[in-house]
Amino acid sequence: MPVYNYECRECSHTFEEMKTIAKYDEPKEKPCPSCYKIGYIDRIVCTSGFVAPERLEATGGCRKVPKEFNNLLKNIKKNAGSKSTIGVHE
């Protein structure tokens, strides 16, 4: 199960949670574990052990997930279980 990283826009608190892909956005609807404000949580991308730390040093190892990537994940989640047409020619 993947581990996702989150950050509060209000107090800058960062935390991680292990979630299924279907539930990766759940923490965005819950209060911040630090300031308890609702609606301020963003999912962020952090470096893995495969990336040299100095590459993302300026961002503290994390950066916000691009909107296009979020849209792609939502589309995958929405279409999960539907018949794939990838590589099928009519």
N, C-alpha and C positions, 0 to 999 in steps of 0.2 A: 504494500500500500504506500503511495507517495506521501512525502512530507511537504506541506506547503508553508510558506512564510507570509506573515501578515504584518502590516504596520498601521498604526492609528494616525490619521492626518491631524488630529487635535493635539495629542500629547507626544507623538513620535515613538510611542512604545512599540517594540517589535516582538513577535512571538511566532512559534511554529506549531502546527497541528498535523497529525496524520489523518488523512481523509481519503475516501474513494473519490474518483474523478466525478462521480455523480453528486458528491457533497462538498466539492472544493470551495464553493461560494458561501456555505453555511456561516462561517465566522463573520462575513461581511454584514449579516443581518443581526448579529448579537452585539452586546455592549463590549467596549474595550475592557480587557482584564485589568487595566491600570486606572483609567479615568472614568470608566463605566458609561461613557457616552455612546449612544447608538447611532449608526449610520456613518461612522468615520473610518471604518476598517477597509484597507486596500490590500489585495494580494500582491506580493512583491517577489521578484526572482533573485535568488542569491547564488553565489558561486558554489560549485560542487568541488569535490576533491580533484577533479580533472582539469581545472582551470588554474593557471598561475595566479596567485593572490594579487600580484601587482597590476594585473590587467583591469580589475575593477576597484582598485584601491581608492580612487577618487569618489566612488559612490559607497564606500564602506562595505563593498562586497555584494550589495543589493541594488536593484533598480526596479521600478514599477513595470508590471507586465503590460506590453503594448495592447491597445484596444483590439487590434486585429487578431491577436492571439486569443484573447478572451472570447471574441466572436467565433473563432474557429472551434474552440472547446465547447461553447454553447451549441454550435451546430452539430458537432460530434455527439454530444450528450442527447440532443433532440432526436437525432437519427439512429441512435444506438438500437440495435435489434432489427432495423429495417433492412431489406434486401439491398446489398451493395451492388452498384452498377459500375464500379471502378474497373476499367479494362474491358468492359463489355461493349461490343460494337453491334449496332442494329443494321 
